[in-house]
Amino acid sequence: MKHAYVYVLDALADWELGHVTAELNSGQYFKRPGGRVPVRTVGASGESVVTKGGFTIVPDLTVEEIRPETCAVLLLPCADTWQDPRHRPILAKTAELLDSGCLVAAICGATAALAEAGLLDNRPHTSNSLEFLTFFCPNYRGASFYRDEPVVVDGRLITTGSAGALLLAREVMRRLDVMSGEALEAWYNYYSTGEAAYFYALTGAVSDR
């Protein structure tokens, strides 16, 4: 079975991965009945972390325990603590997973961590802004590959800014091909507008399962 691995670290921005983890772990709108992509949390060590919202998370496993063959997607959230050297192993693991064909999705401050590590120097990407990356990432050399777009998908890498939680979730589920096109469109439209018609379209899209 393949998993959705979520890297957890102190001051993690809880809300940024809420949509994607809930949908992957529950599989409630998947096109295959009973299908799901179980979520497992990954830490720099086995020690607990405290999110920005005050939740305590004890990682399910450490970075060294991730195997490419069990990875459906690696999710990298924002946090105020990415500069800590203890997070360098997950950046090295990110490069390994991308090379092996695993999907990687980074949002907000996690894109800065990738930029500082040189992982965005040669591939199209986005973030909170180009100025954000150039200011906070002295080793960043990928400005010519920056795209001023809400979300950028380059091969197996998805990047977005701090307001892109829904976009990230949509693109992850699209790339994993877990929802029908009709269901995914209705899902995104409902959560981005709140209009009931899209919810009925969503439930209708999965009612024949």
C-alpha positions as CSV (number, residue, x, y, z in Angstrom):
1,M,0.0,0.0,0.0
2,K,1.2,3.5,-0.8
3,H,0.9,6.3,1.7
4,A,0.6,10.1,1.8
5,Y,3.5,11.2,4.0
6,V,3.2,14.4,5.8
7,Y,6.3,16.0,7.2
8,V,5.5,17.5,10.6
9,L,7.6,20.1,12.5
10,D,7.1,22.6,15.2
11,A,4.8,25.6,14.2
12,L,3.4,23.6,11.3
13,A,0.5,25.6,9.7
14,D,-2.4,23.2,10.5
15,W,-4.9,24.6,8.0
16,E,-2.7,24.3,4.9
17,L,-2.9,20.5,4.5
18,G,-6.4,20.0,6.1
19,H,-8.3,19.5,2.8
20,V,-5.8,17.2,1.1
21,T,-5.1,15.0,4.1
22,A,-8.8,14.6,4.9
23,E,-9.7,13.6,1.4
24,L,-6.8,11.3,0.8
25,N,-7.1,9.5,4.2
26,S,-10.9,9.1,4.1
27,G,-11.3,8.5,0.3
28,Q,-14.9,9.6,0.8
29,Y,-15.2,10.9,-2.8
30,F,-12.8,8.6,-4.5
31,K,-13.9,6.9,-7.7
32,R,-13.0,3.5,-6.3
33,P,-15.3,2.5,-3.4
34,G,-13.3,1.8,-0.3
35,G,-10.2,3.3,-1.8
36,R,-8.0,5.7,0.2
37,V,-4.4,6.9,0.6
38,P,-3.6,6.5,4.3
39,V,-1.8,9.5,5.8
40,R,1.3,8.9,7.9
41,T,3.2,11.6,9.7
42,V,7.0,11.9,9.4
43,G,9.3,13.7,11.8
44,A,13.0,14.6,11.9
45,S,12.9,12.3,15.0
46,G,10.4,10.4,17.0
47,E,9.8,13.4,19.3
48,S,6.4,15.1,19.3
49,V,5.9,18.5,17.6
50,V,3.4,21.2,18.4
51,T,1.6,22.8,15.5
52,K,0.8,26.5,15.2
53,G,-2.8,25.7,16.2
54,G,-1.5,24.0,19.4
55,F,-2.0,20.4,18.4
56,T,0.6,17.9,19.6
57,I,1.7,15.3,17.0
58,V,3.8,12.3,17.6
59,P,5.3,11.3,14.2
60,D,4.4,7.8,12.9
61,L,7.9,7.4,11.5
62,T,11.2,9.2,10.8
63,V,12.6,10.5,7.5
64,E,14.9,7.5,7.2
65,E,12.0,5.1,7.2
66,I,10.3,6.5,4.1
67,R,10.7,4.2,1.1
68,P,10.0,5.5,-2.4
69,E,8.1,2.4,-3.2
70,T,5.6,3.2,-0.5
71,C,5.2,6.9,-1.3
72,A,2.2,8.2,-3.2
73,V,2.9,11.8,-2.2
74,L,5.1,13.7,0.2
75,L,3.3,16.8,1.6
76,L,5.4,19.6,2.9
77,P,3.6,22.3,5.0
78,C,4.6,25.8,6.0
79,A,6.2,26.3,9.4
80,D,8.3,29.0,11.1
81,T,11.0,26.4,11.9
82,W,12.2,25.2,8.5
83,Q,15.6,27.0,9.0
84,D,16.5,24.5,11.7
85,P,19.3,22.2,10.4
86,R,17.5,19.2,11.7
87,H,15.2,19.4,8.7
88,R,17.9,19.0,6.1
89,P,17.4,15.2,5.9
90,I,13.8,15.7,4.7
91,L,15.1,18.0,1.9
92,A,17.5,15.4,0.8
93,K,14.7,12.8,1.0
94,T,12.6,15.1,-1.1
95,A,15.2,15.1,-3.9
96,E,15.4,11.3,-3.7
97,L,11.6,10.9,-3.9
98,L,11.3,13.3,-6.9
99,D,14.0,11.3,-8.7
100,S,12.2,8.1,-8.0
101,G,8.9,9.4,-9.3
102,C,7.0,10.1,-6.1
103,L,4.7,13.1,-6.1
104,V,5.8,16.0,-3.8
105,A,3.6,19.0,-2.9
106,A,5.0,22.0,-1.0
107,I,3.1,25.1,0.2
108,C,4.2,28.5,1.5
109,G,7.3,28.3,3.7
110,A,8.0,24.8,2.5
111,T,8.7,26.2,-0.9
112,A,11.3,28.5,0.7
113,A,13.0,25.5,2.3
114,L,13.1,23.8,-1.1
115,A,14.4,27.0,-2.7
116,E,17.2,27.4,-0.1
117,A,18.2,23.7,-0.6
118,G,18.6,24.3,-4.4
119,L,15.7,22.1,-5.4
120,L,13.9,24.9,-7.3
121,D,16.9,26.2,-9.2
122,N,16.1,24.3,-12.4
123,R,12.4,23.7,-12.4
124,P,9.2,25.9,-12.8
125,H,7.7,26.7,-9.4
126,T,5.8,29.3,-7.4
127,S,5.6,30.5,-3.8
128,N,4.2,33.5,-1.9
129,S,6.1,35.7,-4.3
130,L,9.5,35.9,-6.0
131,E,10.5,38.6,-3.5
132,F,9.6,36.2,-0.7
133,L,12.0,33.6,-2.0
134,T,14.9,36.1,-2.8
135,F,14.6,37.7,0.6
136,F,14.4,34.6,2.7
137,C,16.6,32.3,0.7
138,P,20.1,33.6,0.1
139,N,21.1,30.4,-1.8
140,Y,18.2,30.5,-4.2
141,R,19.2,30.6,-7.8
142,G,15.9,29.7,-9.5
143,A,14.4,33.2,-10.2
144,S,14.3,32.6,-13.9
145,F,12.1,29.5,-13.3
146,Y,9.6,31.4,-11.0
147,R,6.1,31.6,-12.2
148,D,3.7,34.2,-10.9
149,E,0.8,31.8,-10.7
150,P,-1.4,30.5,-7.9
151,V,-0.1,26.9,-8.3
152,V,2.6,25.4,-10.5
153,V,2.9,21.7,-11.4
154,D,6.2,20.6,-12.9
155,G,6.5,16.9,-13.4
156,R,6.1,15.4,-10.0
157,L,6.5,18.7,-8.0
158,I,3.5,20.9,-7.0
159,T,4.2,24.3,-5.4
160,T,1.8,27.0,-4.2
161,G,1.7,30.0,-1.9
162,S,0.1,30.4,1.6
163,A,-3.4,30.8,0.1
164,G,-3.2,27.8,-2.1
165,A,-4.5,25.0,0.2
166,L,-7.4,24.1,-2.0
167,L,-5.4,24.4,-5.2
168,L,-2.7,22.1,-3.7
169,A,-5.4,19.5,-2.7
170,R,-7.0,19.6,-6.2
171,E,-3.7,19.1,-8.0
172,V,-2.5,16.3,-5.7
173,M,-5.8,14.4,-6.2
174,R,-5.7,15.1,-9.9
175,R,-2.1,13.8,-10.2
176,L,-2.9,10.7,-8.1
177,D,-6.1,10.2,-10.2
178,V,-8.2,9.2,-7.2
179,M,-11.3,11.2,-8.1
180,S,-13.3,11.3,-11.3
181,G,-12.9,14.6,-13.2
182,E,-16.5,15.5,-12.5
183,A,-16.2,14.8,-8.8
184,L,-12.9,16.7,-8.5
185,E,-14.3,19.8,-10.3
186,A,-17.4,19.8,-8.2
187,W,-15.4,19.3,-5.0
188,Y,-13.1,22.2,-5.8
189,N,-15.9,24.5,-6.8
190,Y,-18.0,23.7,-3.7
191,Y,-15.2,24.4,-1.2
192,S,-14.0,27.5,-3.1
193,T,-17.5,29.1,-3.4
194,G,-19.7,27.4,-0.9
195,E,-22.6,27.1,-3.4
196,A,-24.9,24.2,-2.7
197,A,-25.3,23.3,-6.3
198,Y,-21.7,22.1,-6.4
199,F,-22.2,19.9,-3.4
200,Y,-25.2,18.2,-5.0
201,A,-23.0,17.8,-8.2
202,L,-20.3,16.2,-6.0
203,T,-22.6,13.7,-4.3
204,G,-24.2,12.9,-7.6
205,A,-20.8,12.3,-9.2
206,V,-20.1,9.6,-6.6
207,S,-23.6,8.2,-6.1
208,D,-23.1,5.4,-8.7
209,R,-20.3,3.8,-6.8
